[in-house]
């Protein structure tokens, strides 16, 4: 099971959640960005709604460094 799916399943339906950073593998900005992008794909499928998203520059890349979402349904 990937990290985004695990975070999704641990969240409460209807509650606004923030993707955690500290104390997880997501402390690495590239891992965090990948998990946040997985959540965005889940949003395209109607499982979550992205409430807020922030980016930072990492060299030539723009990485998601903060994302808040609401779980819409079981999945």
ZIWO-V843429 format. One record per pair of residues at least 6 apart in sequence whose ideal C-beta (glycine too) atoms are under 7 Angstrom apart, sorted by the first residue. I is the first residue (numbers start at 1). J is the second residue. If there is no record, write none. Layout:
# ZIWO-V843429
I,J
I,J
This chain:
# ZIWO-V843429
2,38
3,25
3,26
3,35
4,35
4,38
4,39
4,42
7,19
8,42
8,47
8,48
8,71
8,75
11,17
11,71
12,71
13,71
13,73
13,74
14,70
14,71
15,70
15,71
16,51
16,68
16,70
17,68
17,69
18,68
19,26
19,35
19,36
19,39
19,67
20,26
21,27
21,32
25,31
26,32
26,35
29,58
29,63
29,65
30,63
32,64
32,65
33,63
33,64
36,64
36,67
37,64
39,48
39,67
39,69
40,50
42,48
43,49
43,50
46,72
47,72
47,73
47,75
48,69
48,70
48,71
48,72
49,69
49,70
49,72
50,67
50,69
51,68
51,69
51,70
52,68
53,64
53,67
54,65
54,66
55,62
55,63
55,64
55,65
56,63
56,65
